């Protein structure tokens, strides 16, 4: 089955990392294997990219979200399947290496994969219904990653509704 790839830039604060089309193309293959090219699109104020495999078939949705981490912005490039579940994601950040290594050494990334917008929430004392456990010592960064994934998932839904309305 075909997926749709869409990359959307979210501006959640004034410092946004610049992405070049060539950078997007390189990242897409890592986030959604099989992606070989992207096409720039627009959704309201956001720019996104439709990604295709070598047969020119849409391969999924990839969104770029920038959120505030503990030590500055975190850019998240997140791939979603056609049901809106996280397939994979890449990060660009300025977090403290020692603490970020705690996340890398854990299975945190896998905890986020396969989650829909509704499931993208951290477990905490205040939120027992959360689906994702954070990493002790890196809770703020984990929360920022989940927040970015959720923002991307929300835009995924909006673009899907827009496309459904256009088909009718």
Residue frames relative to the residue before (quaternion, step in Angstrom):
aa qw qx qy qz dx dy dz
X 1.0000 0.0000 0.0000 0.0000 0.00 0.00 0.00
X 0.4652 -0.6816 0.4925 0.2767 3.55 -1.09 0.70
X 0.2304 -0.7098 0.6442 0.1676 3.52 -1.23 0.60
X 0.3411 -0.6872 0.5828 0.2678 3.51 -1.31 -0.07
X 0.1652 -0.7752 0.5989 0.1142 3.56 -0.93 0.79
X 0.0565 0.7730 -0.6276 0.0737 3.48 -0.86 0.98
X 0.1182 -0.7718 0.6208 0.0707 3.57 -0.88 0.89
X 0.0379 -0.8123 0.5810 -0.0335 3.52 -0.67 1.12
X 0.2940 -0.7296 0.5879 0.1888 3.56 -0.99 0.82
X 0.1319 -0.7681 0.6244 0.0521 3.53 -0.85 1.05
X 0.1701 -0.7677 0.6060 0.1198 3.57 -0.82 0.89
X 0.0379 -0.8205 0.5701 -0.0177 3.57 -0.31 1.27
X 0.7612 0.0323 -0.0730 0.6435 3.56 1.34 -0.07
X 0.7262 -0.5131 0.2505 0.3829 3.56 -1.22 0.42
X 0.7084 0.4393 -0.2821 0.4750 3.64 1.00 -0.59
X 0.0350 0.8042 -0.5880 0.0789 3.57 -0.31 1.29
X 0.4298 -0.6740 0.5335 0.2764 3.57 -0.93 0.89
X 0.3911 -0.7081 0.5364 0.2408 3.57 -0.99 0.83
X 0.1262 -0.7803 0.6094 0.0621 3.56 -1.00 0.86
X 0.2524 -0.7415 0.6065 0.1359 3.52 -0.91 0.97
X 0.6337 -0.5446 0.3840 0.3929 3.59 -1.14 0.59
X 0.6445 0.5198 -0.3320 0.4519 3.61 0.96 -0.80
X 0.6222 0.5283 -0.3373 0.4690 3.61 1.09 -0.71
X 0.6330 0.5338 -0.3193 0.4609 3.55 0.99 -0.91
X 0.6650 0.5123 -0.3118 0.4451 3.59 0.84 -0.93
X 0.6544 0.5055 -0.3164 0.4649 3.59 0.95 -0.82
X 0.6918 0.4902 -0.2785 0.4512 3.58 0.93 -0.88
X 0.5925 0.6102 -0.3667 0.3770 3.58 1.02 -0.76
X 0.6634 0.5134 -0.3098 0.4475 3.58 0.90 -0.86
X 0.6555 0.4978 -0.3063 0.4782 3.58 1.15 -0.59
X 0.7093 0.4478 -0.2519 0.4826 3.55 1.06 -0.77
X 0.7724 0.0596 -0.0315 0.6316 3.57 1.08 -0.75
X 0.3157 -0.7797 0.5064 0.1896 3.60 -0.09 1.23
X 0.7324 0.3974 -0.3132 0.4556 3.54 -1.05 0.82
X 0.5596 0.5948 -0.3926 0.4230 3.59 1.26 -0.20
X 0.0675 -0.8271 0.5579 0.0127 3.59 -0.77 1.02
X 0.8090 0.0574 -0.0569 0.5822 3.62 1.17 -0.32
X 0.1982 -0.7712 0.5967 0.0996 3.52 -1.26 0.53
X 0.1964 -0.7530 0.6164 0.1202 3.55 -1.26 0.52
X 0.4277 -0.7142 0.4955 0.2479 3.58 -0.83 0.99
X 0.0319 -0.7747 0.6304 -0.0379 3.55 -0.99 1.01
X 0.2643 -0.7465 0.5784 0.1957 3.57 -1.31 0.06
X 0.0338 -0.7353 0.6757 0.0415 3.49 -1.27 0.66
X 0.7997 -0.1677 0.0415 0.5750 3.56 -0.33 1.27
X 0.8260 -0.1500 0.1391 0.5252 3.62 -0.63 -1.11
X 0.6516 0.5537 -0.2998 0.4231 3.58 1.22 -0.32
X 0.3000 -0.6981 0.6182 0.2013 3.51 -1.22 0.65
X 0.0453 0.7834 -0.6195 0.0234 3.55 -1.02 0.78
X 0.3158 -0.7572 0.5493 0.1586 3.53 -1.25 0.33
X 0.2997 -0.7006 0.6176 0.1944 3.53 -0.95 0.91
X 0.1674 -0.8030 0.5680 0.0673 3.60 -0.83 0.98
X 0.1567 -0.8090 0.5662 0.0188 3.52 -1.04 0.87
X 0.4397 -0.6558 0.5402 0.2911 3.54 -1.25 0.47
X 0.7281 -0.4453 0.2864 0.4353 3.59 -1.25 -0.07
X 0.6503 0.4617 -0.3207 0.5109 3.61 1.31 -0.05
X 0.5005 -0.6776 0.3874 0.3745 3.58 1.33 0.27
X 0.4425 0.6502 -0.4870 0.3797 3.58 1.09 0.69
X 0.5290 -0.6073 0.4895 0.3343 3.55 -1.08 0.79
X 0.2178 -0.8308 0.5048 0.0865 3.60 -0.85 0.96
X 0.7757 -0.2482 0.1661 0.5560 3.65 1.16 -0.18
X 0.4762 -0.6383 0.5101 0.3250 3.58 -1.28 -0.25
X 0.0173 -0.7751 0.6315 0.0104 3.56 -0.92 0.88
X 0.1079 -0.7884 0.6053 0.0223 3.53 -0.86 1.05
X 0.2309 -0.7340 0.6186 0.1590 3.55 -1.16 0.63
X 0.0150 -0.7908 0.6111 -0.0319 3.55 -0.70 1.12
X 0.1374 -0.7605 0.6273 0.0956 3.55 -1.08 0.70
X 0.0036 -0.8048 0.5896 -0.0683 3.54 -0.69 1.18
X 0.5411 -0.6142 0.4658 0.3361 3.55 -1.28 0.33
X 0.1816 -0.7716 0.6043 0.0798 3.55 -0.79 1.11
X 0.7491 -0.3671 0.2814 0.4743 3.57 -1.27 -0.27
X 0.8044 0.1960 -0.0819 0.5548 3.59 0.98 -0.88
X 0.8103 -0.2021 0.0931 0.5422 3.57 0.94 0.79
X 0.7813 -0.3717 0.2377 0.4416 3.52 -1.32 -0.19
X 0.1450 -0.7266 0.6646 0.0967 3.51 -1.27 0.65
X 0.1804 -0.7620 0.6138 0.1002 3.57 -0.78 1.05
X 0.1122 -0.7917 0.6005 0.0117 3.53 -0.83 1.08
X 0.1105 -0.7506 0.6492 0.0549 3.55 -0.83 1.03
X 0.0032 0.8512 -0.5187 0.0799 3.57 -0.22 1.32
X 0.2375 -0.7680 0.5832 0.1171 3.55 -0.92 0.99
X 0.1098 -0.7922 0.5996 0.0276 3.56 -1.01 0.91
X 0.4005 -0.6778 0.5505 0.2776 3.57 -1.10 0.66
X 0.7281 -0.4605 0.2735 0.4279 3.60 -1.24 0.09
X 0.6393 0.4934 -0.3348 0.4855 3.60 1.23 -0.25
X 0.5469 -0.6354 0.3894 0.3814 3.58 1.27 -0.02
X 0.4667 0.6576 -0.4571 0.3751 3.60 1.18 0.48
X 0.5223 -0.6276 0.4796 0.3216 3.56 -1.07 0.81
X 0.2425 -0.7572 0.5920 0.1318 3.58 -0.85 1.02
X 0.7446 -0.2262 0.2040 0.5939 3.56 0.84 -1.03
X 0.0634 -0.7953 0.5980 0.0766 3.57 -1.27 0.18
X 0.2524 -0.7232 0.6249 0.1510 3.52 -1.35 0.50
X 0.2142 -0.7840 0.5732 0.1046 3.56 -1.18 0.59
X 0.0742 -0.7153 0.6909 0.0739 3.52 -1.29 0.61
X 0.1373 0.8281 -0.5152 0.1733 3.58 -0.51 1.16
X 0.3242 -0.7064 0.5911 0.2154 3.52 -1.41 0.11
X 0.2899 0.7782 -0.5102 0.2238 3.58 1.15 0.51
X 0.6271 -0.5319 0.4092 0.3955 3.58 -1.23 0.49
X 0.5250 -0.6762 0.4199 0.3013 3.57 -0.73 1.12
X 0.6434 0.5498 -0.3251 0.4220 3.58 0.84 -0.94
X 0.7257 0.4212 -0.2414 0.4875 3.58 0.90 -0.93
X 0.6444 0.5103 -0.3369 0.4591 3.56 1.00 -0.74
X 0.5843 0.5749 -0.3648 0.4416 3.59 1.12 -0.61
X 0.5754 0.5734 -0.3781 0.4442 3.60 1.13 -0.58
X 0.6575 0.4952 -0.2993 0.4826 3.58 1.01 -0.83
X 0.6718 0.5105 -0.3029 0.4431 3.57 0.86 -0.97
X 0.6983 0.4699 -0.2704 0.4674 3.59 1.00 -0.79
X 0.6342 0.5080 -0.3305 0.4801 3.58 1.24 -0.32
X 0.5302 -0.5944 0.4802 0.3673 3.56 -1.32 -0.13
X 0.2030 0.8257 -0.5069 0.1420 3.60 1.20 0.51
X 0.6396 0.5315 -0.3355 0.4425 3.59 0.90 -0.89
X 0.6675 0.4922 -0.2968 0.4734 3.58 0.94 -0.87
X 0.6017 0.5663 -0.3574 0.4354 3.60 1.11 -0.62
X 0.6879 0.4734 -0.2696 0.4795 3.58 1.16 -0.63
X 0.5949 0.5890 -0.3668 0.4057 3.59 1.10 -0.62
X 0.7946 0.2970 -0.2370 0.4734 3.54 -1.10 0.78
X 0.5671 0.6069 -0.3768 0.4099 3.58 1.28 0.00
X 0.3392 -0.7018 0.5933 0.2010 3.54 -1.20 0.73
X 0.7352 -0.3902 0.2982 0.4673 3.59 -1.29 0.08
X 0.6793 0.5046 -0.2921 0.4457 3.57 0.89 -0.92
X 0.7151 0.4454 -0.2469 0.4788 3.60 1.11 -0.62
X 0.5754 0.5943 -0.3784 0.4153 3.59 1.25 -0.18
X 0.4555 0.6226 -0.5170 0.3711 3.54 0.13 1.36
X 0.4577 -0.6945 0.4967 0.2481 3.53 -1.11 0.82
X 0.4322 -0.6355 0.5685 0.2937 3.53 -1.18 0.65
X 0.1329 0.7717 -0.6147 0.0943 3.56 -1.09 0.74
X 0.6970 -0.4296 0.3450 0.4588 3.55 -1.30 0.04
X 0.7108 0.4380 -0.2411 0.4948 3.58 1.10 -0.75
X 0.7801 0.2516 -0.1209 0.5599 3.59 1.17 -0.51
X 0.0987 -0.8340 0.5426 0.0151 3.57 0.24 1.30
X 0.6482 0.5309 -0.3159 0.4452 3.60 1.22 -0.45
X 0.4117 0.7154 -0.4719 0.3099 3.60 1.26 -0.06
X 0.3931 -0.7503 0.4961 0.1909 3.57 -1.08 0.74
X 0.7553 0.3687 -0.1859 0.5089 3.61 1.18 -0.43
X 0.3031 -0.7307 0.5870 0.1722 3.55 -0.83 1.04
X 0.3907 -0.7011 0.5452 0.2421 3.57 -1.00 0.83
X 0.4747 -0.6206 0.5310 0.3281 3.53 -1.34 -0.24
X 0.4716 -0.6816 0.4836 0.2813 3.57 -0.72 1.09
X 0.7731 0.2910 -0.2490 0.5056 3.57 -0.83 1.03
X 0.7763 0.2215 -0.1324 0.5751 3.60 1.25 -0.26
X 0.1813 0.8432 -0.4890 0.1303 3.55 1.14 0.64
X 0.6559 0.5128 -0.3243 0.4491 3.62 0.90 -0.86
X 0.6645 0.4910 -0.3019 0.4756 3.58 0.94 -0.86
X 0.6331 0.5203 -0.3335 0.4661 3.61 0.96 -0.80
X 0.6524 0.5076 -0.3130 0.4678 3.58 0.94 -0.88
X 0.6387 0.5220 -0.3290 0.4597 3.60 0.97 -0.81
X 0.6454 0.5143 -0.3245 0.4622 3.61 0.94 -0.85
X 0.6666 0.4887 -0.3009 0.4756 3.58 0.89 -0.92
X 0.6350 0.5262 -0.3296 0.4596 3.60 0.98 -0.80
X 0.6612 0.5047 -0.2999 0.4670 3.58 0.97 -0.85
X 0.6423 0.5105 -0.3153 0.4769 3.57 1.00 -0.82
X 0.6557 0.5087 -0.3113 0.4630 3.57 0.99 -0.82
X 0.6255 0.5227 -0.3354 0.4722 3.61 0.99 -0.79
X 0.6537 0.5023 -0.3085 0.4745 3.57 0.97 -0.87
X 0.6485 0.5190 -0.3142 0.4597 3.60 0.97 -0.84
X 0.6290 0.5271 -0.3331 0.4644 3.59 1.05 -0.72
X 0.6657 0.4772 -0.3041 0.4865 3.59 0.98 -0.77
X 0.5661 0.5732 -0.3762 0.4576 3.56 1.11 -0.64
X 0.6650 0.5061 -0.2979 0.4615 3.58 0.87 -0.98
X 0.6648 0.5096 -0.3083 0.4509 3.58 0.89 -0.91
X 0.6733 0.4805 -0.3127 0.4668 3.59 0.92 -0.82
X 0.6274 0.5288 -0.3390 0.4602 3.59 1.08 -0.64
X 0.6398 0.5084 -0.3222 0.4779 3.59 1.02 -0.79
X 0.6269 0.5342 -0.3301 0.4611 3.58 1.02 -0.82
X 0.6931 0.4691 -0.2836 0.4681 3.57 0.88 -0.93
X 0.6217 0.5318 -0.3419 0.4623 3.61 1.05 -0.69
X 0.6564 0.5032 -0.3069 0.4709 3.56 0.99 -0.84
X 0.6527 0.5222 -0.3176 0.4477 3.59 1.03 -0.76
X 0.6467 0.5281 -0.3141 0.4520 3.61 1.13 -0.62
X 0.6283 0.5827 -0.3292 0.3967 3.60 1.09 -0.71
